[in-house]
Amino acid sequence: MATAGKVIKCKAAVAWEAGKPLSIEEVEVAPPQAMEVRVKILFTSLCP
């Protein structure tokens, strides 16, 4: 599915406050503006 020029929905780990657990939320990501790129991250991890 092509996403160029479209708003996409992604899951994100959001830090609402320092020292608090991350919250997994669905966020909307706008299309990139001039001099910006959008990359697809397939895997990631966080270390305690």
N, CA, C and O atoms as CSV, one atom per row, in Angstrom:
chain,resi,resn,atom,element,x,y,z
A,1,MET,N,N,0.837,-1.176,0.000
A,1,MET,CA,C,0.000,0.000,0.000
A,1,MET,C,C,0.887,1.247,0.000
A,1,MET,O,O,1.718,1.406,0.894
A,2,ALA,N,N,0.731,2.104,-0.955
A,2,ALA,CA,C,1.528,3.325,-1.045
A,2,ALA,C,C,1.027,4.355,-0.039
A,2,ALA,O,O,-0.179,4.557,0.108
A,3,THR,N,N,1.958,5.002,0.651
A,3,THR,CA,C,1.585,5.998,1.658
A,3,THR,C,C,2.103,7.387,1.321
A,3,THR,O,O,1.928,8.316,2.108
A,4,ALA,N,N,2.736,7.544,0.170
A,4,ALA,CA,C,3.299,8.848,-0.200
A,4,ALA,C,C,2.207,9.909,-0.217
A,4,ALA,O,O,1.165,9.737,-0.849
A,5,GLY,N,N,2.462,11.015,0.489
A,5,GLY,CA,C,1.517,12.120,0.517
A,5,GLY,C,C,0.299,11.911,1.398
A,5,GLY,O,O,-0.633,12.714,1.364
A,6,LYS,N,N,0.291,10.833,2.195
A,6,LYS,CA,C,-0.869,10.528,3.034
A,6,LYS,C,C,-0.500,10.562,4.513
A,6,LYS,O,O,0.651,10.330,4.881
A,7,VAL,N,N,-1.484,10.851,5.353
A,7,VAL,CA,C,-1.324,10.709,6.799
A,7,VAL,C,C,-1.367,9.218,7.105
A,7,VAL,O,O,-2.222,8.502,6.585
A,8,ILE,N,N,-0.444,8.744,7.950
A,8,ILE,CA,C,-0.443,7.329,8.323
A,8,ILE,C,C,-0.652,7.197,9.828
A,8,ILE,O,O,-0.351,8.119,10.586
A,9,LYS,N,N,-1.166,6.053,10.252
A,9,LYS,CA,C,-1.338,5.756,11.673
A,9,LYS,C,C,-0.261,4.766,12.082
A,9,LYS,O,O,-0.023,3.773,11.395
A,10,CYS,N,N,0.390,5.047,13.210
A,10,CYS,CA,C,1.476,4.211,13.719
A,10,CYS,C,C,1.293,4.009,15.215
A,10,CYS,O,O,0.590,4.775,15.874
A,11,LYS,N,N,1.929,2.974,15.744
A,11,LYS,CA,C,1.998,2.809,17.191
A,11,LYS,C,C,3.285,3.467,17.658
A,11,LYS,O,O,4.327,3.348,17.014
A,12,ALA,N,N,3.202,4.170,18.797
A,12,ALA,CA,C,4.357,4.882,19.333
A,12,ALA,C,C,4.437,4.687,20.837
A,12,ALA,O,O,3.414,4.598,21.516
A,13,ALA,N,N,5.661,4.620,21.354
A,13,ALA,CA,C,5.891,4.621,22.796
A,13,ALA,C,C,6.024,6.080,23.210
A,13,ALA,O,O,6.986,6.748,22.831
A,14,VAL,N,N,5.067,6.575,23.982
A,14,VAL,CA,C,5.004,7.996,24.331
A,14,VAL,C,C,5.387,8.191,25.798
A,14,VAL,O,O,4.875,7.502,26.680
A,15,ALA,N,N,6.298,9.144,26.048
A,15,ALA,CA,C,6.691,9.507,27.411
A,15,ALA,C,C,5.937,10.774,27.793
A,15,ALA,O,O,6.298,11.864,27.349
A,16,TRP,N,N,4.895,10.644,28.609
A,16,TRP,CA,C,4.105,11.799,29.032
A,16,TRP,C,C,4.771,12.542,30.179
A,16,TRP,O,O,4.617,13.757,30.307
A,17,GLU,N,N,5.519,11.811,31.021
A,17,GLU,CA,C,6.218,12.419,32.154
A,17,GLU,C,C,7.544,11.708,32.364
A,17,GLU,O,O,7.656,10.502,32.144
A,18,ALA,N,N,8.558,12.471,32.795
A,18,ALA,CA,C,9.866,11.882,33.103
A,18,ALA,C,C,9.717,10.908,34.271
A,18,ALA,O,O,9.025,11.199,35.247
A,19,GLY,N,N,10.370,9.753,34.163
A,19,GLY,CA,C,10.344,8.769,35.238
A,19,GLY,C,C,9.112,7.893,35.271
A,19,GLY,O,O,9.030,6.991,36.105
A,20,LYS,N,N,8.152,8.126,34.393
A,20,LYS,CA,C,6.928,7.319,34.338
A,20,LYS,C,C,7.063,6.288,33.218
A,20,LYS,O,O,7.856,6.482,32.297
A,21,PRO,N,N,6.300,5.196,33.282
A,21,PRO,CA,C,6.349,4.199,32.204
A,21,PRO,C,C,5.895,4.796,30.868
A,21,PRO,O,O,5.098,5.732,30.821
A,22,LEU,N,N,6.423,4.229,29.798
A,22,LEU,CA,C,5.996,4.646,28.462
A,22,LEU,C,C,4.580,4.144,28.209
A,22,LEU,O,O,4.173,3.111,28.741
A,23,SER,N,N,3.847,4.871,27.407
A,23,SER,CA,C,2.483,4.511,27.035
A,23,SER,C,C,2.474,4.179,25.545
A,23,SER,O,O,2.893,4.998,24.726
A,24,ILE,N,N,1.997,2.982,25.186
A,24,ILE,CA,C,1.908,2.600,23.776
A,24,ILE,C,C,0.595,3.145,23.235
A,24,ILE,O,O,-0.482,2.767,23.697
A,25,GLU,N,N,0.690,4.039,22.249
A,25,GLU,CA,C,-0.486,4.709,21.705
A,25,GLU,C,C,-0.444,4.731,20.183
A,25,GLU,O,O,0.623,4.629,19.577
A,26,GLU,N,N,-1.616,4.866,19.578
A,26,GLU,CA,C,-1.688,5.040,18.126
A,26,GLU,C,C,-1.620,6.534,17.834
A,26,GLU,O,O,-2.369,7.322,18.411
A,27,VAL,N,N,-0.719,6.918,16.934
A,27,VAL,CA,C,-0.547,8.328,16.576
A,27,VAL,C,C,-0.693,8.484,15.069
A,27,VAL,O,O,-0.481,7.535,14.314
A,28,GLU,N,N,-1.051,9.673,14.642
A,28,GLU,CA,C,-1.120,9.986,13.215
A,28,GLU,C,C,0.127,10.769,12.828
A,28,GLU,O,O,0.509,11.728,13.499
A,29,VAL,N,N,0.754,10.346,11.738
A,29,VAL,CA,C,1.977,10.984,11.257
A,29,VAL,C,C,1.675,11.648,9.919
A,29,VAL,O,O,1.269,10.990,8.961
A,30,ALA,N,N,1.878,12.955,9.870
A,30,ALA,CA,C,1.613,13.724,8.649
A,30,ALA,C,C,2.655,13.404,7.579
A,30,ALA,O,O,3.747,12.936,7.900
A,31,PRO,N,N,2.327,13.651,6.319
A,31,PRO,CA,C,3.310,13.458,5.256
A,31,PRO,C,C,4.498,14.397,5.469
A,31,PRO,O,O,4.337,15.472,6.046
A,32,PRO,N,N,5.681,14.005,5.012
A,32,PRO,CA,C,6.845,14.866,5.171
A,32,PRO,C,C,6.694,16.180,4.404
A,32,PRO,O,O,6.091,16.231,3.331
A,33,GLN,N,N,7.256,17.230,4.982
A,33,GLN,CA,C,7.290,18.541,4.333
A,33,GLN,C,C,8.596,18.657,3.546
A,33,GLN,O,O,9.360,17.695,3.474
A,34,ALA,N,N,8.854,19.813,2.962
A,34,ALA,CA,C,10.088,20.039,2.198
A,34,ALA,C,C,11.304,19.757,3.081
A,34,ALA,O,O,11.338,20.172,4.239
A,35,MET,N,N,12.279,19.068,2.553
A,35,MET,CA,C,13.537,18.728,3.215
A,35,MET,C,C,13.353,17.718,4.359
A,35,MET,O,O,14.235,17.603,5.210
A,36,GLU,N,N,12.245,16.994,4.398
A,36,GLU,CA,C,12.000,15.952,5.392
A,36,GLU,C,C,11.804,14.615,4.681
A,36,GLU,O,O,11.466,14.574,3.498
A,37,VAL,N,N,12.018,13.538,5.406
A,37,VAL,CA,C,11.748,12.196,4.889
A,37,VAL,C,C,10.981,11.423,5.955
A,37,VAL,O,O,11.048,11.755,7.138
A,38,ARG,N,N,10.267,10.413,5.543
A,38,ARG,CA,C,9.582,9.511,6.472
A,38,ARG,C,C,10.194,8.141,6.247
A,38,ARG,O,O,10.263,7.669,5.112
A,39,VAL,N,N,10.642,7.497,7.323
A,39,VAL,CA,C,11.269,6.185,7.210
A,39,VAL,C,C,10.397,5.138,7.896
A,39,VAL,O,O,9.678,5.439,8.848
A,40,LYS,N,N,10.470,3.927,7.405
A,40,LYS,CA,C,9.724,2.822,7.997
A,40,LYS,C,C,10.680,2.032,8.888
A,40,LYS,O,O,11.675,1.489,8.408
A,41,ILE,N,N,10.379,1.970,10.179
A,41,ILE,CA,C,11.192,1.216,11.126
A,41,ILE,C,C,10.485,-0.114,11.368
A,41,ILE,O,O,9.339,-0.150,11.817
A,42,LEU,N,N,11.178,-1.196,11.068
A,42,LEU,CA,C,10.568,-2.518,11.191
A,42,LEU,C,C,10.716,-3.110,12.587
A,42,LEU,O,O,9.799,-3.766,13.079
A,43,PHE,N,N,11.864,-2.886,13.233
A,43,PHE,CA,C,12.130,-3.465,14.545
A,43,PHE,C,C,12.876,-2.454,15.400
A,43,PHE,O,O,13.672,-1.661,14.897
A,44,THR,N,N,12.611,-2.494,16.685
A,44,THR,CA,C,13.324,-1.646,17.638
A,44,THR,C,C,13.246,-2.291,19.013
A,44,THR,O,O,12.455,-3.211,19.227
A,45,SER,N,N,14.059,-1.814,19.941
A,45,SER,CA,C,13.998,-2.316,21.314
A,45,SER,C,C,14.441,-1.218,22.266
A,45,SER,O,O,15.122,-0.270,21.874
A,46,LEU,N,N,14.049,-1.362,23.506
A,46,LEU,CA,C,14.446,-0.434,24.564
A,46,LEU,C,C,15.129,-1.235,25.658
A,46,LEU,O,O,14.663,-2.314,26.027
A,47,CYS,N,N,16.223,-0.717,26.175
A,47,CYS,CA,C,16.927,-1.364,27.282
A,47,CYS,C,C,16.614,-0.629,28.576
A,47,CYS,O,O,16.563,0.601,28.590
A,48,PRO,N,N,16.404,-1.365,29.661
A,48,PRO,CA,C,16.105,-0.708,30.947
A,48,PRO,C,C,17.307,0.026,31.503
A,48,PRO,O,O,17.221,0.628,32.574
